[in-house]
Amino acid sequence: MDRGQLPFGPMWFLFVYMFVIACMPAMLALHRKLGVFVVTALVVLVVGMDVLRFAIEVPFVEWVNLAAVWLFAHQLGFFYADGSLVRAGKIVHASMALAGLAGLVALTNIGVYPRSMVGTDIERISNMNLPTLCIVALTVWLVGVAMLLRDPANRWLAKKRPWMAVIAANSVIMTVFLWHLTAYLVTILLLYPLGLGHPLDSTASWWLQRPVWLIAPIVVLVPLVLVFARFERD
């Protein structure tokens, strides 16, 4: 992604969100009628489009995955809403997490998909734009982990202080969403000239810099949230 466009990056997701919501009645009907076959069909579609895109170089097929990948992620929500994902049990949840992570590791080491799950200006393609099979694997992994953590997280959130923190965070969540990449851009402009952020692969230097790149954008983001959150709360 061009750094000049970085602050506007979050806006694309709003259009995807509106598209998925518009498809919800039809996708819910398919879920009730076909269940797991819907998510299976979506995965097969994503695999097929990636094969056509990368192996045969058919133009424009990647746009199909813009719908298929995000509809797949949304479709998993129906299984959570109807309770079937919860009832599936820890073995299924652990299997999802392991399969998703294993798939992600395998896919990002075959020389086709980049290792970054977000767009960068040094990769030939982006896994996120337009989405690839890696995002499907990432989704399965994250959903599996979330389900494994669900019970302890619910017990923790049943306490007053953690739940109050969640309420406070939700009251400014759109402000965080819209300004977090601006904070990241400011961090890059400040730290890159100092020699930070130059390693491009997972070297020892890259890993040692991770805490800086996790904490510094938060430090920049906090004043932005303090300034602009009032517009969200009003």
N, C-alpha and C positions, 0 to 999 in steps of 0.2 A: 504494500500500500504506500502510495506517495505520502510523505510526511506532511505536505501541505493539505492533504485531504483527511489526515488522521482525526481531527476533532469531529468530523462529520460521519465517521465510521458507524456509530451506533444507530444512525437513522435507518439503515437498510433493514434492520431487524423489525422495525415497526411495520414495514410493508409485508414482510414474511408473516408477521403475527396476524395482520388483517386478512391475509390470504388463507391462513390455516383456520382462523375463526369462521370465515365465510364457508369453508368446506366442512365445518364440524357436523351439521345435520346429516349430510350424506355419509361422512366417515363413521359417525355413530351408528347409522343404520347398517352399514357394512360390518361394523364390529359386532352388533347384536346378531347378525345373520351368519357371519363367517368366522368371527373370533380370530384365532391365531393365524388363520390363512391370509388375513389381510396384511399383517405385518410381514409374513413370509413372502407374500407377493411383492411387497414394497422393497424388501431386501433384494430379491431376485431382480427387480427392475433396476435398482441402483447398481448392482453388479453388472448387469447387461449394458447399462449406459457407460460405465467406466471402461468396460472392455471395448466398446465401440469407440470411445473417446481416445484411449491411450494405446490400444493395440492396433486398431484399424484406422484411427484418426478420422472418424466420421465427424464432420463439423456440426456444431450447434446441439448435439445430443446432451451435452452437459447441462443444458437448461432444464431438461426433464428432471434431473436430480435436485434442482432447486425446489421442486414440489415434492418429489418422492422422499428425500431425506428428512425434510421437516415434517411431512405428514407421518412418516414412520415414528419420529420422536413423539409427536402429538398422539399417535395411536396408542402408544404405551400407556398414556395417561388414562385411557378408558379402562385398561386392566387394573389400574390402581383404583379408579373411581368405583368400579363394580365389586371390588374386594378380592378379585381372583389373584392379583399379584401379591397381595398380603397373605392370602391363604396358601400360596405356592410354597412358602416355607424357606428356611434359611439355606437349605441345600441348593434350591433353585437360585436364590439370590446370590449365593457364593459362586455358583456356576456361571451366572450372568457376568459377575464382576471379573472372574478369571478368564472367561471366554472373550469378553470385550477387551481386556488388557492384552491378552495374548494375541488377539487379532490385530490390535493397534500396533504392537511391537513388530509383528510379522509384516504388516503392510508397509510400515515406515522404514523397513530395511530391505525391500526388494528393488529399490532404485526407481520406483515410479512415483511414490507419494512423498512429499516433504515431511519432515519430522515435526514441524510446527503445525499446530491445529488452527492457527490464525494466519492471516496474510502477512507476508514480509516482502521487502523489496529486493531480497537476495535469492528467492526461490523461483523456479521456473513456473510453478503454478501455486495456487492456494488450496488447501484442503477445505477452507470455509467458503470461498467465493470463486467458483461455484462449488457447492459441497460435494464431497467424494465419499467413498465407502468408509474412509477413516472416521468420518463423523458418525456414521452408524455404529462402528465399533466403540467409539468414544461414548456414545449415548448408552449403549448396553452396559459398558463398564461403570459409568457414573450412576445409572439407575440401580444396578446391582449393589454398589457401595451404599447408595442412599437407603436402600431397603434393609441392608445389614445394620445400618446405624439408626434406623427408624425408632425402634423401641427405646434404646438409651436416650436418644434425642428427645423423644416425647416425655420421658421421665424428667429430664433436665428442664425442659420448657414448661413443665407443670409448676415449677417454682416461680415465685413472683418476680424476682429480679431479672432472671433471664428472659421471661416473657415480656416484661416492661422494656427491655433492651430491644427485643424484636419489634415491638410496637413503635418505638422511637426510630429504629432503622427504616421501617416501612413508611414512615411519614415523610422520608426524604429520599425514597428509593429511586424515583424517577430523576431527581436532581443528580444523584450519584451516577445513574445510567447515562445521562446526557453529557456529563462533564468529566467522566473518568478518563476518557481518551485525551481530552484537553490537558488534564493533569499529567498524563503520560508524556504527551508532546513537550510540555514545559520541562519535565524531568530530563528528557533526552537532550533538549537544547542546553540545559545546565550541565549535565554530567558527561555528555559525549566529548566535548572539548577537553575535559579533564582526563580522558583516556579510558573512561568506563563505557562498556557496551560495544567494544570493538571485537571481541571474540565472537565468531559466527557459528561455532559448533560447541558441543558439550565437552569442552576441555576443562581442566582443573580451574583455570582462571574464570571460565564461564560460570561454573558452579559456585565459586567463591563470591562472585558478584551478585548471585541471586538474592540474598537478603537485602542488598542495597536497592535492587530494582523492584523488590516487593514493598519495601518500607517507604522509599523516597516518593513514589507517586501518591501514596496515602497522605504523606505530609503536605504535598502540594494540593491534594484534593480537599482536605478538610476546610481550608479557608474559602474555597469555591462553594462548598456546600453551605457553609455558614452565611455566605452572601446571598446565594440564589434559592435556598430552600424555602424562604418565605413566600416565593411565588407559587410553589407547589402546595404549601399549607393553606394559603389564602383561599 
